Amino acid sequence: MRIQSAAALDPRAAARATAVCDFEWRELMSPDARLTCGISLLLIPSIVYGGLTILGVISNGAFGMPGPKSLSPSQIALYRAGHAHAGVLTLLALFLEVAIDYAAMPNPLAWSARVGAIAASLLVSGGFFATAHVRALRGWLYIGAFLVAATTLTADRTDPRPVSRYRDGAIRAESCVRFRTATPRRNSSAHVFRY
């Protein structure tokens, strides 16, 4: 879809800008972000199943899916913590996939941050479930916590301008801003101006 120039829609808006940026509007998410978000969304059915299993454990099989019968209170607490962290960290991973698109970092570092966000969700929640049965596996929790911190801090390296990743791996910042006119017209779309 081609964005129309501002001069064709509103001459006053064109006068306020120094130049009109007329280019093909890129998709809001990069192909890398779409791929890793799709992988993250595949975790959702397992989180739902885990929630139903925990409901079955807490209600002694009255509701939800049948789960392990002889769990101690500390194991039930670890199951609940694992389920809660799985949901929250998967949502964080989805958010980070989009934030990494706008981070000022090279492609290999971006890919490691994308994979690290998904792996952190799996390691932390899996660490709680594993620790409920084998205490020696609590190292998964620490590795996952480190990945949560590392990917979140890595995605924080943002540039205030939108960033485009090209096939050659180069990062080019665009000095374009997108806004809507103060008086919307029929069939008008977002206008893009260069500073």
C-alpha positions as CSV (number, residue, x, y, z in Angstrom):
1,M,0.0,0.0,0.0
2,R,1.4,3.4,-1.0
3,I,1.0,6.3,1.4
4,Q,-0.2,9.4,-0.4
5,S,1.8,12.5,-0.2
6,A,0.5,15.1,2.3
7,A,0.3,17.8,-0.4
8,A,-2.4,15.8,-2.2
9,L,-4.5,15.6,0.9
10,D,-3.8,18.7,2.9
11,P,-1.6,21.5,1.5
12,R,-1.3,23.1,5.0
13,A,0.2,19.9,6.4
14,A,2.7,19.9,3.6
15,A,3.8,23.4,4.3
16,R,4.5,22.5,7.9
17,A,6.9,19.7,6.9
18,T,10.2,20.3,5.2
19,A,9.8,17.3,2.9
20,V,7.4,14.5,2.3
21,C,8.6,11.0,2.8
22,D,6.9,8.9,0.1
23,F,7.7,5.2,0.5
24,E,6.1,1.9,0.8
25,W,4.9,1.4,4.3
26,R,6.7,-1.6,5.9
27,E,4.8,-4.1,7.9
28,L,4.8,-3.3,11.6
29,M,6.6,-6.6,12.6
30,S,9.7,-8.0,11.0
31,P,9.6,-11.5,9.6
32,D,11.8,-12.6,12.4
33,A,9.4,-11.2,15.0
34,R,6.5,-12.9,13.3
35,L,8.3,-16.2,13.4
36,T,9.3,-16.1,17.0
37,C,5.9,-14.8,18.1
38,G,4.3,-17.7,16.3
39,I,6.6,-20.1,18.2
40,S,5.8,-18.3,21.5
41,L,2.1,-18.6,20.8
42,L,2.5,-22.4,20.4
43,L,3.2,-22.4,24.2
44,I,-0.2,-21.1,25.0
45,P,-2.1,-24.5,24.8
46,S,0.4,-26.1,27.1
47,I,-0.1,-23.3,29.6
48,V,-3.9,-23.8,29.4
49,Y,-3.5,-27.5,29.9
50,G,-1.2,-26.9,32.9
51,G,-3.7,-24.6,34.4
52,L,-6.4,-27.2,34.1
53,T,-4.2,-29.8,35.6
54,I,-3.4,-27.5,38.6
55,L,-7.1,-26.9,39.0
56,G,-7.6,-30.7,39.1
57,V,-4.8,-31.1,41.7
58,I,-6.2,-28.3,43.9
59,S,-9.8,-29.4,43.7
60,N,-8.9,-33.1,44.3
61,G,-10.1,-34.0,40.8
62,A,-13.5,-32.3,41.1
63,F,-12.7,-29.8,38.3
64,G,-10.1,-29.6,35.6
65,M,-7.9,-32.3,34.3
66,P,-6.7,-35.2,36.5
67,G,-3.2,-34.6,37.9
68,P,-0.8,-36.3,40.3
69,K,-2.6,-37.6,43.4
70,S,0.0,-37.4,46.2
71,L,1.6,-34.0,46.1
72,S,2.8,-32.2,49.2
73,P,1.7,-28.6,49.8
74,S,5.2,-27.4,48.8
75,Q,4.9,-29.3,45.5
76,I,1.5,-27.8,44.8
77,A,2.9,-24.3,45.5
78,L,5.8,-25.0,43.1
79,Y,3.3,-26.2,40.4
80,R,1.2,-23.0,40.9
81,A,4.4,-20.9,40.6
82,G,5.5,-22.7,37.5
83,H,2.1,-22.2,35.8
84,A,2.0,-18.5,36.8
85,H,5.5,-17.8,35.5
86,A,4.8,-19.6,32.3
87,G,2.0,-17.3,31.4
88,V,3.6,-14.1,32.5
89,L,7.0,-14.8,30.9
90,T,5.4,-16.0,27.6
91,L,3.6,-12.6,27.5
92,L,6.9,-10.9,28.2
93,A,8.5,-12.9,25.4
94,L,5.8,-11.7,23.0
95,F,6.3,-8.1,24.0
96,L,10.1,-8.4,23.7
97,E,9.8,-9.8,20.2
98,V,8.3,-6.5,19.0
99,A,10.6,-4.4,21.2
100,I,13.7,-6.1,19.7
101,D,12.5,-4.9,16.2
102,Y,13.1,-1.3,17.4
103,A,16.3,-2.0,19.4
104,A,19.6,-0.7,18.0
105,M,21.5,-4.0,17.8
106,P,23.0,-6.2,15.1
107,N,21.0,-9.1,13.7
108,P,22.9,-11.9,15.5
109,L,22.4,-10.3,18.9
110,A,18.7,-9.7,18.0
111,W,18.3,-13.4,17.2
112,S,20.0,-14.5,20.5
113,A,17.7,-12.1,22.4
114,R,14.6,-13.5,20.6
115,V,15.5,-17.1,21.3
116,G,16.6,-16.2,24.9
117,A,13.1,-14.7,25.6
118,I,11.4,-17.9,24.6
119,A,14.0,-20.1,26.4
120,A,13.6,-18.0,29.6
121,S,9.9,-18.7,29.7
122,L,10.5,-22.5,29.3
123,L,13.4,-22.6,31.7
124,V,11.8,-20.7,34.6
125,S,8.4,-22.5,34.4
126,G,10.1,-25.8,33.8
127,G,12.4,-25.2,36.7
128,F,9.5,-24.8,39.1
129,F,7.9,-28.0,37.9
130,A,11.2,-29.9,38.0
131,T,12.2,-28.5,41.4
132,A,8.9,-29.9,42.8
133,H,10.2,-33.4,42.2
134,V,14.0,-33.2,42.0
135,R,15.6,-30.4,44.0
136,A,18.9,-30.7,42.0
137,L,17.2,-29.2,38.9
138,R,16.7,-25.8,40.5
139,G,19.6,-24.6,38.3
140,W,17.0,-24.2,35.5
141,L,15.4,-21.4,37.5
142,Y,18.7,-19.5,37.8
143,I,19.5,-19.9,34.2
144,G,16.0,-18.8,33.2
145,A,16.1,-15.8,35.5
146,F,19.5,-14.8,34.0
147,L,18.0,-15.0,30.5
148,V,14.9,-12.9,31.6
149,A,17.2,-10.2,32.8
150,A,19.6,-10.4,29.9
151,T,16.9,-10.3,27.2
152,T,15.0,-7.5,28.9
153,L,18.1,-5.4,29.2
154,T,19.2,-6.2,25.7
155,A,15.9,-5.1,24.2
156,D,16.1,-1.8,26.2
157,R,18.9,-0.5,23.8
158,T,16.4,1.4,21.7
159,D,16.9,4.2,19.2
160,P,14.2,6.9,19.3
161,R,13.8,6.6,15.5
162,P,12.2,3.5,13.8
163,V,14.8,1.0,12.7
164,S,14.7,-1.2,9.6
165,R,16.6,-4.4,9.3
166,Y,17.7,-5.2,5.7
167,R,18.6,-8.5,4.2
168,D,22.3,-7.8,4.4
169,G,22.0,-7.4,8.2
170,A,22.6,-3.7,8.2
171,I,20.5,-1.5,10.4
172,R,19.3,1.8,9.0
173,A,17.4,4.3,11.1
174,E,14.7,6.3,9.4
175,S,13.9,9.9,10.3
176,C,10.3,9.6,9.4
177,V,7.4,10.1,11.8
178,R,3.8,8.9,11.2
179,F,0.8,10.9,12.3
180,R,-2.8,11.7,11.5
181,T,-3.9,15.1,10.4
182,A,-5.9,17.2,12.9
183,T,-8.9,17.3,10.6
184,P,-9.4,13.8,9.3
185,R,-10.8,13.6,5.7
186,R,-12.7,10.8,4.2
187,N,-10.5,8.1,2.8
188,S,-7.4,9.7,4.3
189,S,-4.7,7.4,5.7
190,A,-1.7,8.1,7.9
191,H,0.7,10.7,6.6
192,V,4.4,10.3,6.8
193,F,6.7,13.3,6.9
194,R,10.5,13.5,7.0
195,Y,11.9,15.9,9.6
